[in-house]
Amino acid sequence: MNNALIVLVTAPNVEEASRIANALVGGQLAACVNIVGGIESIYRWEGRVARDNEVLMIIKTTDARYAELEEQVKALHSYTTPEVIALRIERGAEAYLKWLSDSVAS
């Protein structure tokens, strides 16, 4: 059964994203984290529309590790309410999904 997830997390800069990514991969909470720079986020915060430049982390993990991963992100993140959104991977290359599962501690 495929229990793989992609977790999306934004961060204010590459340095913070790298620090979080290293902790997640180093702690075997994630198999891989891609850091995508150059995104602009427009969102509602404290009753007004805000706009910021951010980076996006695309985190690959499993259901079994999600709760601990979310807690780790919240502990390391500078935002009061960081974006942490999990999406189920419906399909993928069998060898890649096996590597993903083997790369995170269960």
Residue pairs with C-beta under 8 A, 6 or more apart in sequence:
2 89
2 90
2 91
2 92
2 97
3 62
3 63
3 64
3 101
4 60
4 61
4 62
4 88
4 89
4 92
4 97
4 100
4 101
5 60
5 61
5 62
5 63
5 66
5 86
5 87
5 88
5 89
6 58
6 59
6 60
6 86
6 87
6 89
7 30
7 57
7 58
7 59
7 60
7 61
7 66
7 69
7 70
7 84
7 85
7 86
7 87
8 56
8 57
8 58
8 59
8 83
8 84
8 85
8 86
8 87
9 17
9 20
9 56
9 57
9 59
9 73
9 77
9 82
9 83
9 84
9 85
10 39
10 41
10 54
10 55
10 56
10 57
10 82
10 83
11 17
11 20
11 54
11 55
11 56
11 57
11 77
11 78
11 79
11 82
12 52
12 54
12 55
12 78
12 79
13 55
14 35
14 37
14 55
16 77
16 78
17 33
17 35
17 55
17 57
18 35
19 76
20 33
20 57
20 72
20 73
20 76
20 77
21 30
21 33
21 35
21 57
21 59
23 29
23 72
23 76
24 30
24 33
24 59
24 61
24 69
24 72
24 73
25 31
25 32
25 33
27 72
28 65
28 103
28 104
28 105
29 61
29 65
29 68
29 69
29 72
29 104
29 105
30 59
30 60
30 61
30 65
30 69
30 104
31 60
31 61
31 99
31 100
31 101
31 103
31 104
32 59
32 60
32 100
32 103
33 57
33 58
33 59
33 60
34 57
34 58
35 55
35 56
35 57
36 55
36 56
36 57
36 58
37 55
38 53
38 55
39 53
39 54
39 55
39 56
40 51
40 52
40 53
40 54
41 51
41 52
41 53
41 54
42 49
42 50
42 51
43 49
43 50
44 50
59 69
60 89
60 100
61 69
61 100
61 104
62 100
62 101
62 104
62 106
64 104
64 106
65 104
65 105
65 106
66 86
70 84
73 82
73 84
74 82
74 84
89 97
